[in-house]
Amino acid sequence: MKIKKLSLKIYTLWILSLAFMSCSNYTTKIRLSNEQPILPVLTWKETNPILKITLIKNSETKNYTLDEVFVSLQGTSDINDIESICLFANGEKEMISVENPLTSPLPPANPVIFKEKVAIETDTFSFWLSVKLKEKVDLTHRICASCIHIKTNLGRIRVGEAASSKPLRVGVAVRQHGQDGMHTSRIPGLATSKKGTLLAIYDARYESARDLQGNMDIALNRSMDGGQAWQPRQIVLDRKEWGSLPEKYNGVSDACILVDENSGNIYVAGLWMHGVLDQETGKWVKGLTKDSTRWIHQWREKGSQPGFGVKETSQFLITKSTDDGATWSEPINITTCKKREWWLFAPAPGHGITLKDGTLVFPTQGRDKNGQPFSNITWSKDGGKTWTTSEPAYHNTTECMAVELSDGSVMLNMRDNRNRGNAENNGRRICTTNDLGKTWTEHPTSRKALIEPTCMASIHRHEYTENGEKKSLLLFVNPSSISKRDHITLKVSFDDGISWPEDHWIVLDEYSGRGYSCITSVDEKTIGILYESSQADLVFQQIKMEEVK
């Protein structure tokens, strides 16, 4: 404790010494502004932008050089989490240009002093402070950085109060663009096994970021330590070159994972599309080869049609693991659970749930006899041997997730197409059922409580013990915006979804990404969130319950 107090005293004296430098050394020709968005700081990633500095010279000032940049890491949980720190140029869309480092990386210190000269020839010049973390860090830690002093050949730039840092959460870049020879990893699902293993599933999209139809499988990464380290990718659902068609015409997508809390068995559902249907006639297209470019989506035009056959409608597959996700069975096909006249029956991405009575529930979605989208649930009362799909909860809704409420009813939280571009009346569609979806009741908060930019979202019931009493709360994550998939935000409800108090919201990622997410309980004191971030295809972060409550 004495050493910490001494180092803080030295740091304070050093800051004061900078503050009392002669005012004549400061230039009025250049002013400074800074920006610090809330972004995850990630392991397994070379660059992590944490602070943006902008220098603006007046119109009479000639070109100048940036000579020294002093950076403080004061407030960082442990600077030994940092492997190196570097300055990068600003790039497109006002983001870091990883191809343009302005300085060589330096080891962490307090302060870090960059002395490499940078020639500046523009009126406005922005650059980023970036850190590289070590491969494994404590996921409860935070990174702080402040610019406290800048020197140019024209004199020092008055920083005023330190161009400062909010404490940024660390996380793991579980999947990055181009990793393992895959173009994109998309559509996350996340669950915790009975043994405490975290299981992250996603679309392995090999050739492009585009949705089905395409060359894609369902992949999985497992973590045995609460999400700090993840095992290599394994493939869970892959139809390969089936039916004389290449893999790009046998894509599997939109996976949902479900842990049977009684048996410990783990199920992964995915949607398989064989070939393509003609968008106008709905007829299966013959003669496709690896060189064909014909494409359609199961949600577009007549991309999936009534019936049960692989040449009529997209197929609902389920694979099972009985060994904690190490190996997976050949999939079963439950497409015949749907009504014949439905155009589509599909899993909704994310995770399913086990009800208190042992019923297994997948959130699902589809298109009715008129091709109109709907959301519903699909359930099993015999440990996954047989499955039954419910009536639609609502129409013109799609991706959904389910939670069991305190009274035993099931709440379905749905993406609603009416929200697209709608700033006046925007909110997730919410319905409940007491009879496994034979009938549905719209919830009082439907279209009123949780805004969205028309995007998948995740909801989860977290159970914990406090002072010997069993308690639970609801957690919700989505882009908290009506227009863009930005501001990925965790929200909490203490009253079964009646209210989501804003003073408990936690922003995870301020910038735009693809916006899908999934939540799990790592343990009683910790939740884990896997989401499509602005900083990586898939990011995992931990949140301690003490922060949420």
C-alpha positions as CSV (number, residue, x, y, z in Angstrom):
1,M,0.0,0.0,0.0
2,K,2.9,2.4,0.8
3,I,4.5,1.7,-2.6
4,K,1.2,2.5,-4.4
5,K,0.8,5.7,-2.4
6,L,4.4,6.7,-3.2
7,S,4.0,6.0,-7.0
8,L,0.8,8.0,-7.0
9,K,2.5,10.9,-5.3
10,I,5.4,10.8,-7.8
11,Y,2.9,10.7,-10.7
12,T,1.0,13.7,-9.2
13,L,4.2,15.7,-8.8
14,W,5.1,14.9,-12.4
15,I,1.7,16.2,-13.7
16,L,2.1,19.4,-11.6
17,S,5.5,20.0,-13.1
18,L,4.1,19.9,-16.6
19,A,1.3,22.2,-15.6
20,F,3.7,24.8,-14.2
21,M,5.9,25.0,-17.3
22,S,6.3,28.5,-18.7
23,C,3.2,29.6,-20.6
24,S,5.5,31.2,-23.2
25,N,6.3,27.7,-24.3
26,Y,2.7,27.2,-25.5
27,T,1.6,27.8,-29.1
28,T,-1.8,29.4,-29.9
29,K,-1.5,28.4,-33.5
30,I,-2.7,24.9,-32.9
31,R,-5.6,23.7,-30.8
32,L,-6.5,20.2,-29.7
33,S,-9.6,18.2,-29.3
34,N,-10.0,14.6,-28.3
35,E,-12.6,11.8,-28.6
36,Q,-12.9,8.6,-26.7
37,P,-15.6,6.3,-27.9
38,I,-16.7,3.4,-25.8
39,L,-15.1,0.4,-27.5
40,P,-13.9,-3.0,-26.4
41,V,-10.2,-3.5,-25.9
42,L,-9.4,-7.0,-27.2
43,T,-6.9,-9.7,-26.7
44,W,-5.9,-11.7,-29.9
45,K,-6.0,-8.4,-31.8
46,E,-3.0,-6.3,-33.0
47,T,-4.6,-2.9,-32.7
48,N,-7.2,-1.5,-30.3
49,P,-8.1,2.2,-30.7
50,I,-8.6,3.8,-27.3
51,L,-8.2,7.5,-27.8
52,K,-8.4,9.9,-30.8
53,I,-6.6,13.2,-30.8
54,T,-7.3,15.9,-33.4
55,L,-4.9,18.9,-34.0
56,I,-6.3,21.9,-35.8
57,K,-4.0,24.7,-36.9
58,N,-5.1,28.2,-37.9
59,S,-5.2,29.2,-41.5
60,E,-2.0,31.3,-41.3
61,T,0.1,28.5,-39.8
62,K,2.5,26.7,-42.1
63,N,3.2,23.0,-41.9
64,Y,4.7,21.7,-38.7
65,T,6.0,18.6,-37.0
66,L,4.7,16.6,-34.1
67,D,7.7,16.1,-31.9
68,E,6.5,14.5,-28.7
69,V,3.4,12.9,-27.3
70,F,3.1,12.1,-23.6
71,V,0.6,9.5,-22.6
72,S,-0.5,8.4,-19.2
73,L,-1.9,5.0,-18.4
74,Q,-3.0,6.0,-15.0
75,G,-6.3,4.2,-14.0
76,T,-5.5,1.1,-16.0
77,S,-6.2,-2.0,-13.8
78,D,-2.8,-3.5,-14.6
79,I,-0.4,-2.0,-17.2
80,N,1.2,-5.4,-17.5
81,D,-2.0,-6.4,-19.4
82,I,-0.6,-4.3,-22.2
83,E,2.1,-5.7,-24.6
84,S,2.7,-2.5,-26.5
85,I,1.2,1.0,-27.3
86,C,1.5,2.9,-30.6
87,L,0.2,5.9,-32.5
88,F,-1.7,5.4,-35.8
89,A,-3.1,7.7,-38.4
90,N,-6.8,8.3,-38.8
91,G,-8.3,6.4,-41.7
92,E,-11.6,6.1,-43.5
93,K,-14.9,6.6,-41.7
94,E,-12.9,8.4,-39.0
95,M,-11.5,5.1,-37.7
96,I,-7.9,4.0,-37.1
97,S,-5.8,3.2,-40.1
98,V,-4.0,0.0,-39.1
99,E,-1.8,0.2,-42.2
100,N,-0.4,3.5,-41.2
101,P,1.4,3.5,-37.9
102,L,2.9,6.9,-37.0
103,T,5.4,5.5,-34.4
104,S,7.1,2.3,-33.4
105,P,5.3,0.3,-30.7
106,L,6.5,1.1,-27.2
107,P,6.2,-1.0,-24.0
108,P,3.8,0.1,-21.4
109,A,5.0,2.7,-18.8
110,N,3.8,5.7,-16.9
111,P,4.3,7.9,-18.8
112,V,4.7,6.6,-22.4
113,I,6.6,9.2,-24.4
114,F,6.5,9.0,-28.2
115,K,9.5,11.0,-29.7
116,E,9.3,10.1,-33.4
117,K,8.7,13.2,-35.5
118,V,5.6,13.3,-37.6
119,A,5.3,15.8,-40.4
120,I,1.8,17.4,-40.5
121,E,0.8,19.2,-43.7
122,T,-3.0,19.5,-43.3
123,D,-5.1,22.0,-41.4
124,T,-6.7,19.2,-39.4
125,F,-4.8,16.1,-38.4
126,S,-6.2,13.2,-36.4
127,F,-4.4,10.3,-34.9
128,W,-5.2,7.3,-32.6
129,L,-3.6,5.9,-29.6
130,S,-3.8,2.1,-29.8
131,V,-2.8,-0.7,-27.5
132,K,-2.0,-4.4,-28.1
133,L,-3.0,-6.6,-25.1
134,K,-1.2,-9.8,-24.0
135,E,-2.9,-13.0,-25.2
136,K,-4.6,-13.7,-21.9
137,V,-5.8,-11.0,-19.4
138,D,-8.3,-10.8,-16.6
139,L,-11.6,-9.9,-18.3
140,T,-12.7,-7.7,-15.3
141,H,-9.8,-5.3,-16.0
142,R,-10.0,-1.9,-17.6
143,I,-7.7,0.1,-19.8
144,C,-7.3,3.9,-19.3
145,A,-5.2,6.3,-21.4
146,S,-4.8,10.1,-21.3
147,C,-2.9,12.5,-23.5
148,I,-1.3,14.9,-21.1
149,H,1.3,16.7,-23.1
150,I,2.0,17.3,-26.8
151,K,5.1,19.2,-28.2
152,T,5.5,20.4,-31.8
153,N,8.3,22.4,-33.5
154,L,6.0,25.5,-33.0
155,G,5.8,24.9,-29.2
156,R,3.7,22.9,-26.8
157,I,0.0,22.5,-27.4
158,R,-2.2,23.4,-24.5
159,V,-4.0,20.2,-23.5
160,G,-5.8,21.8,-20.5
161,E,-7.4,19.0,-18.6
162,A,-5.8,15.7,-19.7
163,A,-7.3,14.6,-23.0
164,S,-8.8,11.9,-21.0
165,S,-9.8,8.3,-20.8
166,K,-12.9,6.5,-19.6
167,P,-12.0,3.0,-18.3
168,L,-12.6,0.7,-21.3
169,R,-13.6,-2.9,-20.8
170,V,-11.3,-5.6,-22.1
171,G,-12.6,-8.6,-24.1
172,V,-11.6,-11.3,-26.5
173,A,-11.7,-11.1,-30.3
174,V,-13.1,-14.6,-30.6
175,R,-13.5,-14.3,-34.4
176,Q,-11.8,-11.8,-36.7
177,H,-12.3,-11.0,-40.4
178,G,-10.5,-13.5,-42.6
179,Q,-9.6,-15.9,-39.7
180,D,-9.1,-19.6,-40.5
181,G,-9.5,-18.9,-44.2
182,M,-13.1,-17.7,-43.6
183,H,-14.3,-14.4,-45.1
184,T,-16.6,-13.6,-42.2
185,S,-17.9,-15.1,-38.9
186,R,-21.5,-14.0,-38.3
187,I,-24.7,-14.7,-36.3
188,P,-23.5,-15.6,-32.7
189,G,-25.1,-18.0,-30.2
190,L,-23.7,-18.5,-26.7
191,A,-24.5,-21.0,-24.0
192,T,-22.9,-22.5,-20.8
193,S,-22.9,-26.3,-20.5
194,K,-23.7,-28.1,-17.3
195,K,-19.9,-28.5,-16.8
196,G,-19.4,-24.7,-17.1
197,T,-17.9,-24.8,-20.6
198,L,-18.8,-21.8,-22.7
199,L,-19.9,-22.7,-26.3
200,A,-19.9,-20.0,-28.9
201,I,-21.5,-20.9,-32.3
202,Y,-21.7,-18.9,-35.5
203,D,-21.9,-18.9,-39.3
204,A,-18.6,-19.8,-40.9
205,R,-19.0,-17.8,-44.1
206,Y,-16.1,-18.8,-46.3
207,E,-16.5,-16.7,-49.4
208,S,-18.4,-13.6,-48.5
209,A,-20.4,-11.9,-45.7
210,R,-23.6,-12.5,-47.7
211,D,-26.5,-14.5,-46.2
212,L,-27.7,-17.8,-47.6
213,Q,-27.4,-19.2,-50.2
214,G,-23.6,-19.7,-50.0
215,N,-20.7,-21.7,-48.8
216,M,-21.2,-21.6,-45.1
217,D,-21.2,-24.0,-42.1
218,I,-22.1,-23.8,-38.4
219,A,-18.9,-23.5,-36.4
220,L,-18.1,-23.7,-32.7
221,N,-15.4,-22.5,-30.3
222,R,-15.3,-23.6,-26.6
223,S,-13.8,-22.0,-23.6
224,M,-13.0,-23.8,-20.3
225,D,-12.0,-20.7,-18.3
226,G,-14.9,-18.3,-18.5
227,G,-14.0,-16.9,-21.9
228,Q,-10.4,-15.8,-21.4
229,A,-9.1,-18.5,-23.8
230,W,-11.0,-20.3,-26.6
231,Q,-10.2,-23.6,-28.3
232,P,-9.7,-23.8,-32.0
233,R,-12.8,-23.7,-34.3
234,Q,-14.6,-26.9,-35.0
235,I,-17.4,-27.5,-37.5
236,V,-20.8,-28.6,-36.1
237,L,-23.1,-28.6,-39.1
238,D,-21.8,-29.0,-42.7
239,R,-23.8,-30.5,-45.6
240,K,-20.7,-30.6,-47.8
241,E,-21.3,-31.5,-51.5
242,W,-24.7,-32.9,-51.1
243,G,-27.1,-34.0,-53.9
244,S,-24.6,-33.4,-56.7
245,L,-24.3,-29.8,-55.8
246,P,-21.2,-28.0,-54.5
247,E,-20.9,-26.6,-51.0
248,K,-21.9,-23.1,-52.1
249,Y,-25.3,-24.5,-52.9
250,N,-25.6,-26.4,-49.6
251,G,-25.2,-23.7,-47.0
252,V,-26.2,-23.9,-43.3
253,S,-26.9,-20.8,-41.3
254,D,-28.7,-19.0,-38.4
255,A,-27.7,-21.5,-35.7
256,C,-29.3,-21.6,-32.2
257,I,-27.8,-23.5,-29.3
258,L,-29.7,-25.1,-26.4
259,V,-28.4,-26.8,-23.3
260,D,-30.7,-29.4,-21.6
261,E,-30.2,-28.4,-18.0
262,N,-31.3,-31.8,-16.8
263,S,-29.4,-34.3,-19.0
264,G,-26.5,-32.0,-20.0
265,N,-27.0,-32.7,-23.7
266,I,-26.4,-29.8,-26.0
267,Y,-28.4,-29.2,-29.2
268,V,-27.5,-26.9,-32.2
269,A,-30.2,-26.1,-34.7
270,G,-29.4,-24.7,-38.2
271,L,-31.1,-23.9,-41.4
272,W,-29.9,-25.8,-44.5
273,M,-30.6,-24.5,-48.0
274,H,-30.2,-26.9,-51.0
275,G,-29.8,-25.3,-54.3
276,V,-31.9,-22.2,-55.1
277,L,-35.5,-21.6,-56.1
278,D,-36.6,-19.3,-58.9
279,Q,-37.6,-16.0,-57.2
280,E,-40.8,-15.6,-59.4
281,T,-42.0,-19.2,-59.8
282,G,-40.6,-20.8,-56.6
283,K,-39.5,-23.8,-58.7
284,W,-36.1,-25.5,-57.9
285,V,-33.4,-24.4,-60.4
286,K,-31.7,-27.3,-62.3
287,G,-28.2,-27.6,-63.6
288,L,-26.3,-25.5,-61.0
289,T,-22.5,-26.0,-60.8
290,K,-19.6,-24.6,-58.9
291,D,-19.4,-21.9,-61.5
292,S,-23.0,-20.8,-61.3
293,T,-23.8,-17.4,-59.9
294,R,-27.5,-17.9,-59.3
295,W,-28.5,-16.7,-55.7
296,I,-31.5,-16.2,-53.6
297,H,-32.3,-15.8,-49.9
298,Q,-34.9,-17.9,-48.1
299,W,-36.6,-14.7,-46.9
300,R,-36.7,-13.1,-50.3
301,E,-39.4,-13.5,-53.0
302,K,-40.1,-17.2,-53.4
303,G,-36.8,-18.4,-52.0
304,S,-38.4,-21.0,-49.8
305,Q,-41.8,-22.6,-50.6
306,P,-44.6,-24.8,-49.2
307,G,-43.9,-28.5,-48.7
308,F,-41.2,-30.5,-46.9
309,G,-38.7,-31.6,-49.6
310,V,-35.2,-30.2,-50.0
311,K,-36.2,-28.9,-53.4
312,E,-39.3,-27.1,-52.0
313,T,-38.4,-25.5,-48.7
314,S,-35.3,-24.8,-46.6
315,Q,-34.6,-27.6,-44.0
316,F,-34.5,-27.3,-40.2
317,L,-31.6,-29.5,-38.9
318,I,-30.6,-30.3,-35.3
319,T,-27.4,-31.9,-34.1
320,K,-26.6,-33.1,-30.6
321,S,-23.6,-33.4,-28.4
322,T,-23.5,-35.7,-25.3
323,D,-19.8,-34.9,-24.4
324,D,-19.9,-31.2,-23.5
325,G,-19.6,-30.1,-27.2
326,A,-16.4,-32.1,-28.0
327,T,-18.2,-34.2,-30.8
328,W,-21.5,-33.9,-32.6
329,S,-24.0,-36.3,-34.0
330,E,-25.3,-36.6,-37.6
331,P,-28.2,-34.1,-37.7
332,I,-31.9,-35.0,-37.6
333,N,-34.3,-33.1,-39.8
334,I,-37.4,-31.7,-38.2
335,T,-38.8,-29.8,-41.2
336,T,-42.0,-31.9,-41.0
337,C,-42.8,-30.2,-37.7
338,K,-44.1,-27.2,-39.8
339,K,-47.4,-26.8,-41.5
340,R,-47.1,-28.0,-45.1
341,E,-48.4,-24.6,-46.4
342,W,-45.8,-22.6,-44.6
343,W,-43.1,-21.3,-46.9
344,L,-40.4,-21.5,-44.3
345,F,-39.6,-22.9,-40.9
346,A,-36.3,-22.0,-39.3
347,P,-34.4,-21.6,-36.0
348,A,-34.0,-18.1,-34.7
349,P,-30.4,-17.4,-33.9
350,G,-29.0,-17.2,-30.4
351,H,-29.9,-19.7,-27.7
352,G,-32.8,-21.8,-26.5
353,I,-33.9,-22.5,-22.9
354,T,-34.9,-25.3,-20.6
355,L,-38.1,-24.6,-18.7
356,K,-38.5,-25.4,-15.0
357,D,-40.5,-28.5,-15.9
358,G,-37.8,-29.7,-18.2
359,T,-39.3,-28.7,-21.5
360,L,-36.7,-27.7,-24.1
361,V,-37.6,-24.6,-26.1
362,F,-36.0,-23.2,-29.3
363,P,-37.0,-19.8,-30.5
364,T,-38.0,-20.2,-34.1
365,Q,-39.3,-18.2,-37.1
366,G,-40.9,-18.7,-40.5
367,R,-43.1,-17.6,-43.4
368,D,-46.8,-18.4,-43.4
369,K,-48.9,-19.6,-46.3
370,N,-48.8,-16.1,-47.8
371,G,-45.0,-15.8,-47.4
372,Q,-45.4,-13.3,-44.5
373,P,-42.8,-13.6,-41.7
374,F,-43.7,-14.7,-38.2
375,S,-42.0,-15.6,-34.9
376,N,-42.8,-18.6,-32.7
377,I,-41.3,-21.4,-30.5
378,T,-40.5,-25.0,-31.0
379,W,-40.4,-27.4,-28.0
380,S,-39.7,-30.9,-26.8
381,K,-41.0,-32.6,-23.7
382,D,-39.0,-35.9,-24.2
383,G,-35.4,-34.7,-24.1
384,G,-35.2,-33.8,-27.8
385,K,-36.6,-37.0,-29.2
386,T,-39.6,-35.3,-30.8
387,W,-40.3,-31.6,-31.4
388,T,-43.5,-29.6,-31.8
389,T,-43.8,-26.1,-33.3
390,S,-46.2,-23.5,-32.0
391,E,-48.6,-21.1,-33.6
392,P,-47.1,-17.8,-34.6
393,A,-46.8,-15.3,-31.8
394,Y,-47.0,-12.4,-34.2
395,H,-46.7,-11.6,-37.9
396,N,-44.2,-9.4,-39.8
397,T,-41.7,-10.3,-37.0
398,T,-38.6,-12.6,-37.4
399,E,-35.6,-13.2,-35.2
400,C,-36.6,-13.8,-31.6
401,M,-35.5,-15.2,-28.2
402,A,-37.4,-16.7,-25.4
403,V,-37.2,-16.5,-21.6
404,E,-39.3,-18.1,-18.9
405,L,-40.9,-15.6,-16.5
406,S,-41.4,-16.0,-12.8
407,D,-45.0,-17.3,-13.2
408,G,-43.9,-20.0,-15.6
409,S,-45.1,-18.3,-18.8
410,V,-42.8,-17.9,-21.8
411,M,-41.9,-14.5,-23.1
412,L,-40.9,-14.1,-26.7
413,N,-38.9,-10.9,-27.6
414,M,-39.1,-10.3,-31.4
415,R,-37.5,-8.3,-34.2
416,D,-40.4,-6.3,-35.7
417,N,-40.2,-5.2,-39.4
418,R,-42.5,-2.3,-38.6
419,N,-39.6,-0.6,-36.8
420,R,-37.5,-0.2,-39.9
421,G,-37.0,3.5,-40.5
422,N,-39.7,4.2,-37.9
423,A,-38.6,6.9,-35.5
424,E,-42.1,7.7,-34.1
425,N,-43.2,4.2,-33.1
426,N,-40.3,2.0,-32.5
427,G,-39.8,-1.0,-30.1
428,R,-39.4,-4.7,-29.9
429,R,-42.6,-6.8,-30.2
430,I,-43.2,-8.8,-27.0
431,C,-45.7,-11.6,-26.5
432,T,-46.2,-14.2,-23.8
433,T,-47.8,-17.7,-23.7
434,N,-49.0,-20.0,-20.9
435,D,-49.6,-23.0,-23.2
436,L,-46.3,-23.4,-25.2
437,G,-47.6,-21.2,-28.0
438,K,-51.1,-22.5,-28.7
439,T,-52.2,-19.0,-27.8
440,W,-50.3,-15.8,-27.3
441,T,-50.9,-12.5,-25.5
442,E,-49.2,-9.3,-26.4
443,H,-47.2,-7.9,-23.5
444,P,-47.9,-4.3,-22.1
445,T,-44.4,-3.2,-23.1
446,S,-44.7,-4.4,-26.7
447,R,-43.4,-1.8,-29.2
448,K,-42.9,0.6,-26.2
449,A,-39.9,-0.3,-24.2
450,L,-36.9,-1.6,-26.2
451,I,-36.0,0.4,-29.4
452,E,-34.2,-1.3,-32.3
453,P,-32.8,-0.5,-35.8
454,T,-34.6,-3.7,-36.9
455,C,-31.9,-6.2,-35.8
456,M,-31.6,-9.5,-33.9
457,A,-31.4,-9.0,-30.1
458,S,-30.8,-11.3,-27.2
459,I,-32.6,-11.8,-23.9
460,H,-31.6,-14.1,-21.0
461,R,-32.8,-14.9,-17.5
462,H,-29.9,-14.9,-15.0
463,E,-30.4,-16.7,-11.7
464,Y,-28.3,-16.1,-8.6
465,T,-28.4,-16.4,-4.8
466,E,-28.2,-13.4,-2.5
467,N,-28.2,-13.7,1.3
468,G,-29.4,-17.2,0.9
469,E,-32.4,-16.3,-1.2
470,K,-32.7,-17.4,-4.9
471,K,-33.3,-14.4,-7.2
472,S,-33.3,-13.7,-10.9
473,L,-33.4,-10.9,-13.4
474,L,-33.7,-10.4,-17.1
475,L,-30.9,-9.2,-19.3
476,F,-31.3,-7.8,-22.8
477,V,-28.6,-6.7,-25.4
478,N,-29.1,-5.0,-28.8
479,P,-28.0,-1.9,-30.7
480,S,-29.9,0.7,-28.7
481,S,-30.7,2.8,-31.7
482,I,-33.6,3.3,-34.0
483,S,-31.6,3.8,-37.2
484,K,-28.1,2.3,-36.9
485,R,-26.6,-0.9,-35.5
486,D,-24.4,1.0,-33.0
487,H,-24.4,1.5,-29.3
488,I,-24.5,-2.2,-28.3
489,T,-26.1,-1.9,-24.9
490,L,-26.8,-4.2,-22.0
491,K,-30.1,-3.5,-20.2
492,V,-31.6,-5.2,-17.1
493,S,-35.1,-5.7,-15.8
494,F,-35.8,-6.5,-12.2
495,D,-39.6,-7.0,-12.7
496,D,-39.9,-9.6,-15.5
497,G,-39.6,-7.2,-18.3
498,I,-42.0,-4.5,-17.2
499,S,-39.3,-1.9,-17.0
500,W,-35.7,-1.5,-18.1
501,P,-34.3,1.4,-15.9
502,E,-31.8,3.5,-17.9
503,D,-29.5,4.0,-14.9
504,H,-28.5,0.3,-15.2
505,W,-27.7,0.4,-18.9
506,I,-24.1,-0.5,-19.9
507,V,-22.8,0.5,-23.3
508,L,-20.4,-2.1,-24.7
509,D,-19.6,-0.7,-28.2
510,E,-20.5,2.7,-29.4
511,Y,-19.5,2.3,-33.0
512,S,-21.4,0.5,-35.8
513,G,-21.2,-3.2,-36.4
514,R,-23.5,-5.9,-37.6
515,G,-25.2,-5.9,-34.1
516,Y,-26.2,-9.5,-33.3
517,S,-25.6,-10.8,-29.8
518,C,-26.2,-13.6,-27.3
519,I,-26.0,-13.7,-23.5
520,T,-25.2,-16.5,-21.1
521,S,-24.6,-16.9,-17.4
522,V,-20.9,-17.8,-16.9
523,D,-21.6,-18.4,-13.2
524,E,-23.8,-16.8,-10.5
525,K,-21.6,-13.7,-10.3
526,T,-20.8,-13.3,-14.0
527,I,-22.5,-13.0,-17.3
528,G,-20.9,-13.4,-20.7
529,I,-21.9,-11.6,-24.0
530,L,-20.9,-12.6,-27.5
531,Y,-21.6,-10.0,-30.1
532,E,-20.9,-8.7,-33.5
533,S,-18.7,-5.7,-32.8
534,S,-17.2,-2.7,-34.6
535,Q,-13.8,-4.1,-33.6
536,A,-14.0,-7.7,-34.6
537,D,-16.5,-10.1,-36.2
538,L,-17.3,-11.6,-32.8
539,V,-16.3,-10.2,-29.4
540,F,-16.7,-11.9,-26.0
541,Q,-16.9,-9.8,-22.8
542,Q,-17.7,-10.5,-19.2
543,I,-19.9,-8.4,-16.9
544,K,-19.9,-8.9,-13.2
545,M,-23.3,-8.9,-11.5
546,E,-22.3,-6.2,-9.1
547,E,-22.1,-3.8,-12.0
548,V,-25.6,-4.8,-13.3
549,K,-27.4,-4.5,-10.0
